[in-house]
Amino acid sequence: APSNYGKITEMYFEAGLKIPTKNGRIYARLRNVTDNVGLIESEISHEGDGALVSSGKIPVPASTKLYRVQIKSSLGAQAQVENARIKIYVQ
């Protein structure tokens, strides 16, 4: 539950994105499975070799939510997400 962390002031989605063939762009975002919606604010992308990428601020939920990572690649190439996490800042 969000209340387990104290007062959450900001949240960000962060992940290592990589396309081993270095062809095309990889996209990743969080999907709120509880409410069946994608979090547009969490969308991140990268082209080529691996990099750690962070989203802008994502909405802080008022109650417990289940999130999953969605990924796609622009050319249908194999894509990898590593070390995905939600960074939480609290007061």
ROSELUM-547646 format. One record per residue: residue number from 1; residue in one letter; chain; x, y, z of N, C-alpha, C in turn. Coordinates in steps of 0.001 Angstrom, whole numbers, plus 500000, padded with zeros to 6 digits. Example, Ala and Ser with C-alpha at 12.3 -4.5 7.8 and 13.67 -1.06 7.14 Angstrom:
+-----+---------+--------+--------+--------+--------+--------+--------+--------+--------+--------+--------+
| num | residuo | cadena |     nx |     ny |     nz |    cax |    cay |    caz |     cx |     cy |     cz |
+-----+---------+--------+--------+--------+--------+--------+--------+--------+--------+--------+--------+
|   1 |       A |      A | 513190 | 494310 | 507800 | 512300 | 495500 | 507800 | 513200 | 496700 | 507800 |
|   2 |       S |      A | 512850 | 497750 | 507080 | 513670 | 498940 | 507140 | 512900 | 500030 | 507870 |
+-----+---------+--------+--------+--------+--------+--------+--------+--------+--------+--------+--------+
# end
This chain:
+-----+---------+--------+--------+--------+--------+--------+--------+--------+--------+--------+--------+
| num | residuo | cadena |     nx |     ny |     nz |    cax |    cay |    caz |     cx |     cy |     cz |
+-----+---------+--------+--------+--------+--------+--------+--------+--------+--------+--------+--------+
|   1 |       A |      A | 500836 | 498815 | 500000 | 500000 | 500000 | 500000 | 500882 | 501250 | 500000 |
|   2 |       P |      A | 500476 | 502279 | 499294 | 501272 | 503511 | 499273 | 501551 | 504064 | 500664 |
|   3 |       S |      A | 500634 | 503873 | 501598 | 500827 | 504411 | 502945 | 501984 | 503743 | 503690 |
|   4 |       N |      A | 502450 | 502597 | 503210 | 503603 | 501924 | 503830 | 504891 | 502733 | 503683 |
|   5 |       Y |      A | 504914 | 503669 | 502757 | 506130 | 504415 | 502445 | 506141 | 505817 | 503022 |
|   6 |       G |      A | 505158 | 506192 | 503778 | 505061 | 507568 | 504248 | 504372 | 508401 | 503191 |
|   7 |       K |      A | 504590 | 509714 | 503208 | 503970 | 510591 | 502204 | 504820 | 510578 | 500935 |
|   8 |       I |      A | 504286 | 509950 | 499895 | 505006 | 509872 | 498617 | 504846 | 511205 | 497897 |
|   9 |       T |      A | 505986 | 511811 | 497529 | 505939 | 513103 | 496840 | 506110 | 512961 | 495326 |
|  10 |       E |      A | 506923 | 511983 | 494895 | 507161 | 511785 | 493471 | 507452 | 510319 | 493191 |
|  11 |       M |      A | 507089 | 509884 | 491977 | 507410 | 508534 | 491512 | 507894 | 508619 | 490067 |
|  12 |       Y |      A | 508860 | 507753 | 489723 | 509411 | 507682 | 488375 | 509600 | 506215 | 487990 |
|  13 |       F |      A | 509439 | 505897 | 486710 | 509728 | 504569 | 486188 | 511121 | 504624 | 485574 |
|  14 |       E |      A | 511931 | 503629 | 485873 | 513316 | 503597 | 485384 | 513647 | 502167 | 484970 |
|  15 |       A |      A | 514344 | 502015 | 483844 | 514709 | 500680 | 483379 | 515886 | 500755 | 482419 |
|  16 |       G |      A | 516619 | 499659 | 482357 | 517664 | 499494 | 481352 | 517018 | 498968 | 480082 |
|  17 |       L |      A | 517157 | 499684 | 478971 | 516554 | 499296 | 477700 | 517641 | 498933 | 476703 |
|  18 |       K |      A | 517400 | 497846 | 475966 | 518444 | 497374 | 475052 | 517820 | 496593 | 473898 |
|  19 |       I |      A | 518343 | 496823 | 472702 | 518043 | 495990 | 471540 | 519379 | 495379 | 471116 |
|  20 |       P |      A | 519568 | 494068 | 471353 | 520867 | 493441 | 471072 | 521362 | 493640 | 469645 |
|  21 |       T |      A | 520465 | 493676 | 468657 | 520884 | 493868 | 467268 | 521185 | 495333 | 466955 |
|  22 |       K |      A | 520815 | 496228 | 467878 | 520993 | 497676 | 467721 | 520196 | 498238 | 466546 |
|  23 |       N |      A | 519147 | 497514 | 466146 | 518289 | 497958 | 465040 | 516956 | 498425 | 465586 |
|  24 |       G |      A | 516659 | 499696 | 465423 | 515366 | 500217 | 465835 | 515361 | 500798 | 467236 |
|  25 |       R |      A | 514166 | 501027 | 467729 | 513949 | 501687 | 469021 | 513110 | 500772 | 469893 |
|  26 |       I |      A | 513415 | 500745 | 471187 | 512626 | 500004 | 472162 | 511806 | 500999 | 472979 |
|  27 |       Y |      A | 510563 | 500631 | 473227 | 509649 | 501426 | 474041 | 509219 | 500598 | 475238 |
|  28 |       A |      A | 509098 | 501232 | 476393 | 508607 | 500555 | 477592 | 507734 | 501524 | 478376 |
|  29 |       R |      A | 506750 | 500963 | 479068 | 505910 | 501773 | 479943 | 505295 | 500862 | 480997 |
|  30 |       L |      A | 504762 | 501483 | 482012 | 504043 | 500744 | 483039 | 502582 | 500617 | 482651 |
|  31 |       R |      A | 502005 | 499492 | 482981 | 500563 | 499283 | 482812 | 499973 | 499029 | 484184 |
|  32 |       N |      A | 498989 | 499827 | 484556 | 498265 | 499649 | 485802 | 497250 | 498530 | 485551 |
|  33 |       V |      A | 497593 | 497319 | 485996 | 496742 | 496155 | 485760 | 495463 | 496243 | 486587 |
|  34 |       T |      A | 495539 | 496828 | 487761 | 494379 | 496959 | 488637 | 493244 | 497700 | 487937 |
|  35 |       D |      A | 493563 | 498810 | 487268 | 492556 | 499636 | 486595 | 492544 | 499453 | 485079 |
|  36 |       N |      A | 493419 | 498565 | 484571 | 493508 | 498260 | 483143 | 493788 | 499497 | 482288 |
|  37 |       V |      A | 494808 | 500267 | 482683 | 495206 | 501450 | 481908 | 496737 | 501525 | 481806 |
|  38 |       G |      A | 497219 | 502006 | 480661 | 498639 | 502272 | 480498 | 498971 | 503642 | 481060 |
|  39 |       L |      A | 500126 | 503770 | 481673 | 500551 | 505064 | 482216 | 501396 | 505779 | 481162 |
|  40 |       I |      A | 500766 | 506655 | 480413 | 501453 | 507382 | 479353 | 502649 | 508145 | 479919 |
|  41 |       E |      A | 502502 | 508657 | 481133 | 503576 | 509446 | 481760 | 504830 | 508606 | 482007 |
|  42 |       S |      A | 504674 | 507285 | 482055 | 505820 | 506417 | 482361 | 506569 | 505968 | 481112 |
|  43 |       E |      A | 506095 | 506330 | 479916 | 506713 | 505810 | 478696 | 508145 | 506309 | 478533 |
|  44 |       I |      A | 509024 | 505348 | 478245 | 510429 | 505644 | 477991 | 510836 | 504918 | 476711 |
|  45 |       S |      A | 511908 | 505380 | 476065 | 512376 | 504712 | 474851 | 513870 | 504939 | 474701 |
|  46 |       H |      A | 514459 | 504075 | 473878 | 515895 | 504185 | 473605 | 516178 | 503520 | 472267 |
|  47 |       E |      A | 517174 | 504037 | 471562 | 517576 | 503476 | 470284 | 519003 | 502958 | 470395 |
|  48 |       G |      A | 519225 | 501743 | 469891 | 520580 | 501201 | 469852 | 520966 | 500423 | 471083 |
|  49 |       D |      A | 522248 | 500547 | 471440 | 522820 | 499786 | 472547 | 522139 | 500157 | 473863 |
|  50 |       G |      A | 522393 | 499396 | 474905 | 521709 | 499551 | 476182 | 521961 | 500875 | 476890 |
|  51 |       A |      A | 520957 | 501312 | 477639 | 521066 | 502526 | 478439 | 520017 | 502486 | 479547 |
|  52 |       L |      A | 520337 | 503132 | 480665 | 519376 | 503301 | 481748 | 518553 | 504550 | 481443 |
|  53 |       V |      A | 517227 | 504406 | 481386 | 516346 | 505500 | 480990 | 515305 | 505720 | 482085 |
|  54 |       S |      A | 515004 | 506991 | 482371 | 514030 | 507336 | 483402 | 512895 | 508144 | 482795 |
|  55 |       S |      A | 511688 | 507897 | 483280 | 510518 | 508636 | 482796 | 510404 | 509966 | 483528 |
|  56 |       G |      A | 509437 | 510754 | 483103 | 509034 | 511914 | 483885 | 508218 | 511418 | 485073 |
|  57 |       K |      A | 507701 | 512348 | 485855 | 506895 | 511964 | 487018 | 505679 | 511150 | 486586 |
|  58 |       I |      A | 505386 | 510100 | 487361 | 504178 | 509330 | 487133 | 503216 | 509573 | 488296 |
|  59 |       P |      A | 501926 | 509400 | 488074 | 500946 | 509697 | 489117 | 501132 | 508809 | 490352 |
|  60 |       V |      A | 500994 | 509405 | 491519 | 501063 | 508662 | 492776 | 499665 | 508118 | 493055 |
|  61 |       P |      A | 499530 | 506785 | 493180 | 498201 | 506220 | 493400 | 497717 | 506459 | 494827 |
|  62 |       A |      A | 496402 | 506542 | 494983 | 495812 | 506725 | 496311 | 495661 | 505392 | 497038 |
|  63 |       S |      A | 495675 | 504280 | 496270 | 495540 | 502957 | 496877 | 496505 | 501993 | 496182 |
|  64 |       T |      A | 496571 | 500770 | 496659 | 497483 | 499763 | 496110 | 497118 | 499446 | 494663 |
|  65 |       K |      A | 498128 | 499409 | 493796 | 497939 | 499080 | 492378 | 498971 | 498032 | 491979 |
|  66 |       L |      A | 498629 | 497179 | 491024 | 499557 | 496216 | 490445 | 500013 | 496769 | 489100 |
|  67 |       Y |      A | 501335 | 496877 | 488915 | 501885 | 497384 | 487663 | 502652 | 496279 | 486951 |
|  68 |       R |      A | 502592 | 496293 | 485625 | 503406 | 495412 | 484794 | 504085 | 496279 | 483753 |
|  69 |       V |      A | 505217 | 495793 | 483257 | 505959 | 496521 | 482230 | 505524 | 496016 | 480861 |
|  70 |       Q |      A | 505199 | 496940 | 479970 | 504896 | 496623 | 478576 | 506067 | 497099 | 477736 |
|  71 |       I |      A | 506469 | 496280 | 476749 | 507544 | 496712 | 475854 | 507160 | 496400 | 474406 |
|  72 |       K |      A | 507768 | 497164 | 473514 | 507662 | 496883 | 472085 | 508911 | 497438 | 471423 |
|  73 |       S |      A | 509191 | 496928 | 470229 | 510310 | 497470 | 469462 | 509780 | 497951 | 468116 |
|  74 |       S |      A | 510407 | 498977 | 467591 | 509899 | 499619 | 466372 | 509983 | 498707 | 465153 |
|  75 |       L |      A | 510980 | 497830 | 465103 | 511160 | 496973 | 463931 | 510833 | 495514 | 464223 |
|  76 |       G |      A | 510250 | 495238 | 465371 | 509940 | 493858 | 465732 | 511166 | 493061 | 466157 |
|  77 |       A |      A | 512274 | 493738 | 466395 | 513503 | 493058 | 466814 | 513396 | 492653 | 468282 |
|  78 |       Q |      A | 514239 | 491715 | 468685 | 514280 | 491314 | 470087 | 514641 | 492523 | 470940 |
|  79 |       A |      A | 513912 | 492715 | 472038 | 514140 | 493853 | 472930 | 514268 | 493337 | 474350 |
|  80 |       Q |      A | 515078 | 494018 | 475159 | 515298 | 493592 | 476540 | 515098 | 494756 | 477503 |
|  81 |       V |      A | 514478 | 494434 | 478641 | 514337 | 495386 | 479738 | 515046 | 494762 | 480929 |
|  82 |       E |      A | 515938 | 495527 | 481544 | 516680 | 495034 | 482705 | 516547 | 496023 | 483854 |
|  83 |       N |      A | 516528 | 495491 | 485059 | 516533 | 496317 | 486279 | 515425 | 497363 | 486293 |
|  84 |       A |      A | 514226 | 496973 | 485888 | 513093 | 497900 | 485918 | 512692 | 498157 | 487364 |
|  85 |       R |      A | 512379 | 499412 | 487663 | 511962 | 499766 | 489016 | 511150 | 501048 | 489004 |
|  86 |       I |      A | 510421 | 501228 | 490086 | 509726 | 502486 | 490327 | 510486 | 503188 | 491441 |
|  87 |       K |      A | 511003 | 504364 | 491133 | 511704 | 505151 | 492158 | 510670 | 505987 | 492893 |
|  88 |       I |      A | 510693 | 505874 | 494216 | 509730 | 506568 | 495054 | 510460 | 507566 | 495941 |
|  89 |       Y |      A | 509983 | 508795 | 495930 | 510525 | 509834 | 496815 | 509481 | 510146 | 497871 |
|  90 |       V |      A | 509906 | 510159 | 499127 | 508974 | 510411 | 500233 | 509463 | 511577 | 501084 |
|  91 |       Q |      A | 508540 | 512148 | 501863 | 508903 | 513212 | 502801 | 509255 | 512598 | 504130 |
+-----+---------+--------+--------+--------+--------+--------+--------+--------+--------+--------+--------+
# end
